[in-house]
Amino acid sequence: MDGSFELEGEIYLVEAKWHAAKIGVAELFTFQGKIDQKAAWARGLFISDSGFTEEGLHAFGRGKRLVCMDGLDLSDALDKALPINHVISRKVRHAAETGHAFSRVRDLFP
């Protein structure tokens, strides 16, 4: 785990990877396991500069307590001058409504 922060009264645990390879299901489940060992109200933010494999996100499934962000999301947020707290809040709401841990910033902020 690389850190934590508080946003809108929620505690987020952060995992950040700056690898060339996309993150797959094993890394997602490993981070979810770390979150599960913490307080029940903790959430997770997994940041992967190179993104996530479609197979990994699909196999990871729904209903987890984490959201994912990739390098393109960070770039899009900066290009659109979106405050990061708004981006995370929108990603969390989308995950709550759909069960999907990953959604693109460009889709959430058209």
PyRosetta script that sets phi, psi and omega in degrees:
from pyrosetta import init, pose_from_sequence

init()
pose = pose_from_sequence("MDGSFELEGEIYLVEAKWHAAKIGVAELFTFQGKIDQKAAWARGLFISDSGFTEEGLHAFGRGKRLVCMDGLDLSDALDKALPINHVISRKVRHAAETGHAFSRVRDLFP")
pose.set_psi(1, 138.0)
pose.set_omega(1, -173.1)
pose.set_phi(2, -103.0)
pose.set_psi(2, -7.7)
pose.set_omega(2, 178.9)
pose.set_phi(3, 161.9)
pose.set_psi(3, -172.3)
pose.set_omega(3, 178.4)
pose.set_phi(4, -155.1)
pose.set_psi(4, 160.7)
pose.set_omega(4, 175.6)
pose.set_phi(5, -155.6)
pose.set_psi(5, 165.3)
pose.set_omega(5, 177.1)
pose.set_phi(6, -112.7)
pose.set_psi(6, 134.9)
pose.set_omega(6, 178.7)
pose.set_phi(7, -140.6)
pose.set_psi(7, 121.3)
pose.set_omega(7, 178.3)
pose.set_phi(8, 51.7)
pose.set_psi(8, 41.7)
pose.set_omega(8, 176.9)
pose.set_phi(9, 79.8)
pose.set_psi(9, 2.2)
pose.set_omega(9, 178.7)
pose.set_phi(10, -107.5)
pose.set_psi(10, 143.1)
pose.set_omega(10, 177.6)
pose.set_phi(11, -96.6)
pose.set_psi(11, 128.6)
pose.set_omega(11, 178.8)
pose.set_phi(12, -115.2)
pose.set_psi(12, 133.3)
pose.set_omega(12, 171.7)
pose.set_phi(13, -99.5)
pose.set_psi(13, 137.9)
pose.set_omega(13, -171.6)
pose.set_phi(14, -116.1)
pose.set_psi(14, 135.4)
pose.set_omega(14, 169.3)
pose.set_phi(15, -123.5)
pose.set_psi(15, 127.0)
pose.set_omega(15, -179.4)
pose.set_phi(16, -126.8)
pose.set_psi(16, 130.1)
pose.set_omega(16, 179.4)
pose.set_phi(17, -124.0)
pose.set_psi(17, 131.0)
pose.set_omega(17, 179.4)
pose.set_phi(18, -119.5)
pose.set_psi(18, 55.6)
pose.set_omega(18, -178.0)
pose.set_phi(19, -103.9)
pose.set_psi(19, 160.3)
pose.set_omega(19, 178.0)
pose.set_phi(20, -71.8)
pose.set_psi(20, -34.5)
pose.set_omega(20, -177.7)
pose.set_phi(21, -81.8)
pose.set_psi(21, 145.9)
pose.set_omega(21, 175.3)
pose.set_phi(22, -68.6)
pose.set_psi(22, 153.5)
pose.set_omega(22, -179.3)
pose.set_phi(23, -82.5)
pose.set_psi(23, 135.1)
pose.set_omega(23, -179.9)
pose.set_phi(24, -110.3)
pose.set_psi(24, -169.3)
pose.set_omega(24, -173.7)
pose.set_phi(25, -63.0)
pose.set_psi(25, -36.3)
pose.set_omega(25, -177.5)
pose.set_phi(26, -60.7)
pose.set_psi(26, -45.3)
pose.set_omega(26, -179.6)
pose.set_phi(27, -67.3)
pose.set_psi(27, -37.4)
pose.set_omega(27, 178.7)
pose.set_phi(28, -65.0)
pose.set_psi(28, -44.9)
pose.set_omega(28, 178.6)
pose.set_phi(29, -66.5)
pose.set_psi(29, -35.5)
pose.set_omega(29, 177.6)
pose.set_phi(30, -61.9)
pose.set_psi(30, -45.5)
pose.set_omega(30, 179.1)
pose.set_phi(31, -66.7)
pose.set_psi(31, -40.9)
pose.set_omega(31, 177.6)
pose.set_phi(32, -59.5)
pose.set_psi(32, -38.4)
pose.set_omega(32, 177.1)
pose.set_phi(33, -62.2)
pose.set_psi(33, -38.8)
pose.set_omega(33, 176.8)
pose.set_phi(34, -64.0)
pose.set_psi(34, -41.4)
pose.set_omega(34, 178.7)
pose.set_phi(35, -64.8)
pose.set_psi(35, -42.1)
pose.set_omega(35, -178.9)
pose.set_phi(36, -62.4)
pose.set_psi(36, -24.3)
pose.set_omega(36, 179.3)
pose.set_phi(37, -82.4)
pose.set_psi(37, -7.6)
pose.set_omega(37, -179.4)
pose.set_phi(38, -99.1)
pose.set_psi(38, -171.0)
pose.set_omega(38, 179.7)
pose.set_phi(39, -59.5)
pose.set_psi(39, 145.4)
pose.set_omega(39, -175.7)
pose.set_phi(40, -59.9)
pose.set_psi(40, -24.6)
pose.set_omega(40, -177.0)
pose.set_phi(41, -89.3)
pose.set_psi(41, -3.6)
pose.set_omega(41, -179.8)
pose.set_phi(42, -72.2)
pose.set_psi(42, 143.5)
pose.set_omega(42, 175.4)
pose.set_phi(43, -115.7)
pose.set_psi(43, 168.0)
pose.set_omega(43, 179.9)
pose.set_phi(44, -125.7)
pose.set_psi(44, 148.4)
pose.set_omega(44, 171.7)
pose.set_phi(45, -126.2)
pose.set_psi(45, 115.5)
pose.set_omega(45, 178.9)
pose.set_phi(46, -104.3)
pose.set_psi(46, 118.0)
pose.set_omega(46, 179.0)
pose.set_phi(47, -109.1)
pose.set_psi(47, 123.6)
pose.set_omega(47, 176.8)
pose.set_phi(48, -126.7)
pose.set_psi(48, 115.9)
pose.set_omega(48, -179.2)
pose.set_phi(49, -56.5)
pose.set_psi(49, -40.0)
pose.set_omega(49, -176.3)
pose.set_phi(50, -90.9)
pose.set_psi(50, -4.4)
pose.set_omega(50, 176.7)
pose.set_phi(51, 98.8)
pose.set_psi(51, -163.8)
pose.set_omega(51, -174.0)
pose.set_phi(52, -132.0)
pose.set_psi(52, 146.3)
pose.set_omega(52, 176.6)
pose.set_phi(53, -74.5)
pose.set_psi(53, 145.0)
pose.set_omega(53, 176.6)
pose.set_phi(54, -61.1)
pose.set_psi(54, -40.8)
pose.set_omega(54, 179.5)
pose.set_phi(55, -62.3)
pose.set_psi(55, -41.1)
pose.set_omega(55, 179.7)
pose.set_phi(56, -64.1)
pose.set_psi(56, -45.2)
pose.set_omega(56, 179.6)
pose.set_phi(57, -65.6)
pose.set_psi(57, -39.9)
pose.set_omega(57, 180.0)
pose.set_phi(58, -66.4)
pose.set_psi(58, -46.7)
pose.set_omega(58, -179.4)
pose.set_phi(59, -66.9)
pose.set_psi(59, -32.3)
pose.set_omega(59, 179.2)
pose.set_phi(60, -61.8)
pose.set_psi(60, -35.7)
pose.set_omega(60, 172.8)
pose.set_phi(61, 84.6)
pose.set_psi(61, -159.8)
pose.set_omega(61, -173.1)
pose.set_phi(62, -114.3)
pose.set_psi(62, 168.0)
pose.set_omega(62, 170.5)
pose.set_phi(63, 77.1)
pose.set_psi(63, 20.3)
pose.set_omega(63, 178.7)
pose.set_phi(64, -90.8)
pose.set_psi(64, 166.8)
pose.set_omega(64, -178.2)
pose.set_phi(65, -98.1)
pose.set_psi(65, 37.2)
pose.set_omega(65, 177.7)
pose.set_phi(66, -142.6)
pose.set_psi(66, 156.2)
pose.set_omega(66, 173.8)
pose.set_phi(67, -122.7)
pose.set_psi(67, 156.6)
pose.set_omega(67, -175.9)
pose.set_phi(68, -117.9)
pose.set_psi(68, 148.5)
pose.set_omega(68, 178.2)
pose.set_phi(69, -140.9)
pose.set_psi(69, 138.8)
pose.set_omega(69, 178.6)
pose.set_phi(70, -117.2)
pose.set_psi(70, -179.8)
pose.set_omega(70, -178.6)
pose.set_phi(71, -60.9)
pose.set_psi(71, -37.7)
pose.set_omega(71, 177.6)
pose.set_phi(72, -64.1)
pose.set_psi(72, -38.6)
pose.set_omega(72, 175.6)
pose.set_phi(73, -59.2)
pose.set_psi(73, -46.1)
pose.set_omega(73, 179.6)
pose.set_phi(74, -62.1)
pose.set_psi(74, -43.1)
pose.set_omega(74, 178.5)
pose.set_phi(75, -63.0)
pose.set_psi(75, -46.2)
pose.set_omega(75, 179.0)
pose.set_phi(76, -62.0)
pose.set_psi(76, -41.3)
pose.set_omega(76, 179.0)
pose.set_phi(77, -62.5)
pose.set_psi(77, -42.6)
pose.set_omega(77, 178.7)
pose.set_phi(78, -67.4)
pose.set_psi(78, -43.8)
pose.set_omega(78, 179.4)
pose.set_phi(79, -59.9)
pose.set_psi(79, -36.8)
pose.set_omega(79, -178.5)
pose.set_phi(80, -92.6)
pose.set_psi(80, 3.0)
pose.set_omega(80, -178.5)
pose.set_phi(81, 54.3)
pose.set_psi(81, 43.1)
pose.set_omega(81, 179.3)
pose.set_phi(82, -87.8)
pose.set_psi(82, 128.2)
pose.set_omega(82, 175.2)
pose.set_phi(83, -62.4)
pose.set_psi(83, 136.4)
pose.set_omega(83, -175.4)
pose.set_phi(84, -61.9)
pose.set_psi(84, -31.2)
pose.set_omega(84, 177.6)
pose.set_phi(85, -65.5)
pose.set_psi(85, -33.9)
pose.set_omega(85, 176.3)
pose.set_phi(86, -68.6)
pose.set_psi(86, -39.5)
pose.set_omega(86, 179.4)
pose.set_phi(87, -62.4)
pose.set_psi(87, -49.2)
pose.set_omega(87, -178.7)
pose.set_phi(88, -63.6)
pose.set_psi(88, -43.1)
pose.set_omega(88, 179.0)
pose.set_phi(89, -60.5)
pose.set_psi(89, -41.6)
pose.set_omega(89, 179.3)
pose.set_phi(90, -67.4)
pose.set_psi(90, -39.8)
pose.set_omega(90, 177.5)
pose.set_phi(91, -63.5)
pose.set_psi(91, -41.9)
pose.set_omega(91, 179.6)
pose.set_phi(92, -64.4)
pose.set_psi(92, -43.9)
pose.set_omega(92, 179.6)
pose.set_phi(93, -62.7)
pose.set_psi(93, -44.3)
pose.set_omega(93, 179.0)
pose.set_phi(94, -61.2)
pose.set_psi(94, -42.5)
pose.set_omega(94, 178.5)
pose.set_phi(95, -63.3)
pose.set_psi(95, -39.9)
pose.set_omega(95, 178.7)
pose.set_phi(96, -64.6)
pose.set_psi(96, -37.3)
pose.set_omega(96, -177.6)
pose.set_phi(97, -79.8)
pose.set_psi(97, -30.8)
pose.set_omega(97, -173.2)
pose.set_phi(98, -113.6)
pose.set_psi(98, -22.5)
pose.set_omega(98, -174.6)
pose.set_phi(99, 85.6)
pose.set_psi(99, -0.5)
pose.set_omega(99, -178.7)
pose.set_phi(100, -90.4)
pose.set_psi(100, 127.6)
pose.set_omega(100, -178.1)
pose.set_phi(101, -73.7)
pose.set_psi(101, -22.7)
pose.set_omega(101, -176.2)
pose.set_phi(102, -123.8)
pose.set_psi(102, 130.9)
pose.set_omega(102, 173.0)
pose.set_phi(103, -143.0)
pose.set_psi(103, 142.2)
pose.set_omega(103, -177.1)
pose.set_phi(104, -77.6)
pose.set_psi(104, 140.6)
pose.set_omega(104, 176.0)
pose.set_phi(105, -57.4)
pose.set_psi(105, -41.4)
pose.set_omega(105, -177.8)
pose.set_phi(106, -64.8)
pose.set_psi(106, -23.6)
pose.set_omega(106, 175.5)
pose.set_phi(107, -84.2)
pose.set_psi(107, -32.8)
pose.set_omega(107, -178.5)
pose.set_phi(108, -79.6)
pose.set_psi(108, -26.8)
pose.set_omega(108, -179.7)
pose.set_phi(109, -128.3)
pose.set_psi(109, 73.0)
pose.set_omega(109, -176.7)
pose.set_phi(110, -67.5)
pose.dump_pdb("model.pdb")
